[in-house]
Amino acid sequence: NAGVTQTPKFQVLKTGQSMTLQCAQDMNHNSMYWYRQDPGMGLRLIYYSASEGTTDKGEVPNGYNVSRLNKREFSLRLESAAPSQTSVYFCASSDGTGPTQYFGPGTRLTVL
Amino acid sequence: QQQVKQSPQSLIVQKGGISIINCAYENTAFDYFPWYQQFPGKGPALLIAIRPDVSEKKEGRFTISFNKSAKQFSLHIMDSQPGDSATYFCAASRRPNNDMRFGAGTRLTVKP
């Protein structure tokens, strides 16, 4: 039981490049979330998926898109990366009946 | 504008002492208040959580105190240990989607 896994662990992009961050959970959870963590800002919700087939914007969705591929997988895409998107990205999941969220190990992204 | 304000930013405590971290929120629709612990290079992990219908919750050395009228809650770590050195985040969420808002974090250092 791996919990929430994220790939890659580290990534360096140039401004304007695109990439997709992958997240998978093996806990049969209904809800999944993407956050970014910046120094002094805590974690801020980018997008979430309350259940398979649905996605909604969080606090800071601009510049990102998401896909809930199936119940296990929730990906985050940066279409045209900007230096302001340099951050650590965390994926989380919850069973949907309760609020407890379980976090992955994070992806450290640098945009030059 | 952060919906959950956390203080202090950093805290140094001697081994065996009491660590206290405070949070305040504005939105009275929040109905779940967790504390997360994060070690360097790891994702946040749930430490303890409380609902607004109780004023205190204790789990081992960790206690949440909740003041609904003041819209404040705090984490107390009794008999603090060097292994407690980590960053602590308070958060608040609301039903039905449980989208969570985090405080900025407190870096706790427990000196031996």
Interface residues (C-beta under 8 A of the other chain):
Chain A: V4 S31 Y33 Y35 G40 M41 G42 L43 R44 L45 Y48 A50 D56 G58 E59 F90 A92 S94 G96 G98 P99 T100 Q101 Y102 F103 G104 P105 G106
Chain B: Q2 V4 Q6 Q9 Y32 P34 Y36 G41 K42 G43 P44 A45 L46 A49 F89 A91 S93 R95 P96 N97 N98 D99 M100 R101 F102 G103 A104 G105
